[in-house]
């Protein structure tokens, strides 16, 4: 049954949508969007404490990159299973309340991991309870991912959507820039239990922000963009059906699959890359932070590059730069080469992911937005378990360099495909 709160979340558009878009500073000062972005950034930073700590603990316990990939990928495996139904619920129910439920699930998993690691040292037998608590985080992530994406338009009027999406993307990449390094240093200094505790704290903070937003007045609804999806289909697979018949949805989705696969080595292969260079947890965190720093810095020029190249060529270029950065990292024999290579990869990633996400958000109607963003989540993060398992297996059998170039090839092929699409169908 559709929640009556949906109508409250989506009032009719008003004349203010015709005003000039607000800048980043004005949006950050907005009493609804500003706290949301800060809470989202803290929560994303906490996710990196989890990602780094999981990789370190499982690698210490087993010495297997395959298990690192499989356990780390569990939190994203649920995206493949639950995201379509989460997207449908996001289109029918109160999105904020769904996010509250998702945060509670993640909070439970993070607290469980923190308590577990306080009392038990890493060992092969510890992998299974770690996997269990990671499943709670994964379930919350699967529910929250499409809802987080679809919720942004309810926080700002249409005129501000492009800037809001860019700022929302920056929260992920700023978290990536600082989270892994902080997490790696914290695990090295104080152990994984404290890192999981930090993640639990950030879940709790964002949960508080969402509860506070429930008492705030909502802005005008973002109404029909450019797509022809005027039929309010109740199907859980409405997003997939739209992608099947609308090339403007299908192409960004397929490119996002490649992007998700190509960025996985930053997590799965980081422990093996650090070990190859004779380093430990600090470099594992440094790899993720360098990637995030490159992404954050490049976010300053996303709009100028988009204005010059157009969205498809910008995404193609971003994927090509990602491939170049990963190639540098694959061949690096010193951290002074590896880290700049990861920064280059992060810069390419930011341009590709922001462009692909914005293209979809501006194209689809609100009544199907949750299901389209669920499909986006499946494309971007749902591919991670497959990528993590495959790249971890290749690293164990053929070496980390070969595994890295698997990702390089994926990004390169996607870049060429988007370039061909741009040439054949000019924007």
N, C-alpha and C positions, 0 to 999 in steps of 0.2 A: 504493500500500500504506500502510495506516495505521501511523504511527510508534508504537512501543511506549512512547515517552516521554509520549504523551498520557495514559496511565494514571497515570504518575508525577506528572503535572501536576494530576491531578484525583482525589485520594483521596476516600473517602467522607465525608460530613458527620459532624461530631461534636457533642457536647452544647453546645460553646461557642457554636454558632450561636444558642442560646436566650438568651445574655447580652445585656445592654443594649448598644446601638451605641456605639462609641468616637467621641469628638469629633475635630475636625480636627487639634488638636495631637497627640493620641495616635496618629492615623494617620500624621502626618508623622514621628513618632518611631519608627514601625514599621520594623524593619530590612530589610524587603522593599519595602513600599509607599513609604516615605520616599525612598530613593535613586531609585526609579523615577520619582516625581513630580519630583524635582529634575532628573534627567536629561532627562525629557520637557520640562520648562520650558526648559532650556537649548537643547534641540533646536528647540523651537518658536520661541524667540527667534532662533535662527540662521535659521530659515525666513523670518523677517521681514527679515533682512539681505539674503537672496536676493530676496524679493519687491520690496523698495524699490529695490535696485540694478538689477534687471532692468528695472523700469519706467523708471528714470532713464536707463540706458544706451541702451535701445531708442528712447526718446523723443528723446534727444540725437542719435542716429544717423539717425533718420528723420523726426522731427516728427509722427509718425502715432499717434494714440490707437488706431486699429484694430490696428496692428502691436503696440503695447504689450499690448493685450488678447489677441491671438492667441498671441504668444510667452509671455506670462505664464500664459495658460490652458493651455499645453502640459503643464505639470506636473500638471494636473488632468484633462486629456483621457484619460490612461491609466486613470484611475479608471473611466471608462465601459467600457473594453475589458477591463481585467485584474481589476477588483475582484470580479466574481462568482466567478472561479476562485480568486482569493486568499482569498475567504471560504470556499470549499469546502476549500482546503488548511488554512485556519485551524481548521476543524472536524475535520480528519483528522490533522494533524501537530502537532508541537511548536510552539506559538505563539511561544515565545521564539526558537527557531532561525529561524523565518520572519522575525522582527523583525531579527535579526542580518543576514540576507541583504538585507533592505530597507535597512538603514542602510549597508551596504557599497555598494549601488548609488547611494544618495544621496551618499555620501562621494566616490565617483568623479566624479560630475557636478560637485559643488561644487569639488573640486580642479581639474578641467579648466577651469571658468570662471575661477577665480582665476589660473591660469597663463596662460590666453588673454589676459586683460585686462592682465596685466603687460607683455606684449609688443606688444599691438595697441590702437590708439586707436579709440574708437567711430566707425563708419562704416556706411553701408547694407549693405555686403558682410559685415559682422560678424554680422548678424542670424542667418544660417544656422548658423554654428558655435555661437552662443549657444543657438539652438533645439536643436541636437543634444545638448549637455551638459545642457540642461534636461530632455530626454527621459529621461536616466538618473535624474535626481532624480524625475521624474514616475513612472517605473516603480517605483522604491523606495517612493514615496508610495502608489501604488495597492496594492502588496502590504502595506504597513505599516498603512494606515488601518483596514481592518476588523479586522486582527489586534491593533492597539493597543487598539481599543475592546473586543474580546472578551477580551483578556488581563487587563484590570482585575479581573474576578471571580476570577481565579486567584491574585490577590495578597492578597485579603481574604475573610473569610467573608461569607455573605449578609447578616448583621446590619449590616455596615459598607458595603454596596454603594452606597446612596444618597449617603452622605457622600463615599465614594471617587470616585464619578462627578462630584460637584460639584467636588471638589478637582482632578480631572483636567481638568474644563472650565476651572477657574481658571488652569491652566498655559497654556492657549491664550490666554486673555484678558489675563493678566499679561504674557505675552510680547508680545501685541499692544499693550499699554500702553507698554512701554519699548523694544521692538525697533525699530519704525519710526523713532522719534525718534533713537535711537542710530545706526541705519543711515543715515538722512538726513544727520546731522551728520558721520558717518565718511566717506561718499561725498563730501560737499562739501569735507572737509578733506584726505582722503588718497586718494580715488579708489575706484572700484568693485571693483578687484582685492582690496583689503584686506577689503571687506565680504564678498565671496565666500569669502575665506580664513577669516573668522570663522565663516561657516556650516559650512565643512568641519570646523573645530575642534569645533563643537558636535555634529556627526554622530559624530565620533570619541569624544567624551565619553560620549554616550548608548550607543554601541556597547560601551564599556567597562563601563557599568552593566549592560547586558544579559548580557554574559559573566560578570560577577560574580554576577548573580542565579541563574545556572545551578548554582551551588554551594550555594545556600541551600535550606532546608527549605520545602516548599510548605504552604499552609494548606488547610483543608477546602474541598471543591468547592462552588460555588454550584449547587444543583440546581434542579429544576423550579420555575418561578415560578407564573404563573397561566394560561398558555396550554395548549391541548390538543394541542400538537405532540409527542405521544409516539412517533410513528413516526420512526425514524431514517433519513429519506430521504437517499440519497447524491447526489441531483441537485444540480448546480451552481445551479439556479434554485429551490432549496427556499425561500429567503427571499422570492422573488417570488411563489411559489405560496401561501405563508402570507399575504402581503399581499393577494393576490387574494381569499382566502376569510375573512380575519379583519379586520374593520373597525378593531379596536383597533390593528392594525399599519398598515393602509392610510392612515388619516387622519393620523397623525403623519408618515408618509413623504411624503405629498402636501404637507403644510405645510412640511416640510423642503426640498422642491424650491423652493417660493416663497421661503423664507428664504435659501437659497443664492443664488438669482438676485438678491434684493434687497440683499444685502450686498456684491456684487461691485464697485459703484462705489468703495468704500473703497480698492480696489487699482487698478482699471483707469482710473478717472477722476481719481485724485489728482494725477497730473502736469498734467492739463489744468486742474483747479481751481486749482492753485498758479500756473500760468502766467496764468490769468485775473486773479489778484490781484497779478500782477507779482512773484511770489516764486519760489523755486527748490527745491532738494533738501530743505532744512530743513523747509519747509512740507509737502512730500510726506510726509516721515516724521512730521511733527506731526499730519497728518490721521489716519494709522493709529494713532498713539499716543493721540490724543484718544478715538478709538473704543474702543480697548482699555482706557483708563483708566475710561471710563464703564461698560464691561462689568465690570471688576474691582471697582469700587466697588459696583455693584449686586449682585454676588455675595453680599454680606454679608446681604442681605435676601431671598434666593431662597426659603428655607424658610418664613419668616413669610408671605410673599406667597402661596406655594403652599398653606399651611394655610388662608388666608382665602379665596382664589379657587378653588382646585382646579386641577388641571393644565391642562385645556383652556382655561379662561378665563385662566389665567396666560399660556399661550402666545399666545392671541389678543391680550391686552393688550400683550405684548411686541412682537408684530408691529406693532401700532398705534403704539406708542412709537417703534419703528424707523422707521416711515413719517414720523412727525412730525420726528424728528431729521434724516432725509435731506432733507425739505422745507426745513428751515432751512438746511442746507448748500447746497442747490440755489439758493436765493435770496440767499445771503450775498454781500455786496460787500466784506467786510472779514474778516480772519483772526480777529478778536475775536468775530465772529458764527459763522463757519464752524466753528471748533474746538469751541465749546460744543454746536453742533448735532450734530457727530460724536460727542460724548460722550453726548448723549441717545440717539442711534441705537445706540451700543454698549450702553447700559443695556437698551434694549428687546431687542436681539439676545441678550444673555446669558440673560434670562428665557425667551425663546422656545426657544433651542437646548438649554439645560440641561433644561428641562421635556420637550421632545420626545425627547431622548436617554434620559433617565431612564425615561420611560414605556415605551419600547421594551425597555430592558435588564431592567426588572423584569417584563416580560410574557412574554418568550420563554425557551425551554429552552436549556440550554447546548449541546446537540448541534447546534443550528441557529443559535446566536448569531453565529458568524463570518459566515455567509451573510446573516443579517439585517442585521448591521452593515456588510457590504459593500454591501447595498442602500441603507443609510443614507448611506454614503460616496458612492455614485452620485447619490443624491438631493441631498446637500448640496454636494459638491465637483465631482461629475461634470457638474453643470449649469453650472459656471463657464466652460468654454470657449465654450458657447453664449451665456451672459450677457456674457462679456467681449467676444466678437466683435460681438454685437449692440449693446451699449452703446457700444463704441468707434466703431462705424460711425455710430450715431446722433449721437454727439458730433462726429464729423468732418463730418457732413452737415448737422445741424440745430442743433448747439451743445450744450455740456455741460449746460446747464440742462434741456433737453428729455430728454437721456439720463438725468439724475438722476431726473426725474419718471416715467420708465419703471419704475425700481426702486421708487419710492414707490407707484405704482399696484399693482404686484405684491404688495408687503407689505400694502397696504390691503385688497385683494381677499381675500388669505389670512386676514387678521384677521377680516373679516366672515364668511367661510366657517366658521372655527372657532367664532365666536360663535353662528352658526346651529346648528352641530352641538351646542353646549352646551345651547342652548335646547330643541332637539328631542330630545336624548338626555342628560338630566341625569346627572351623574356620581354 
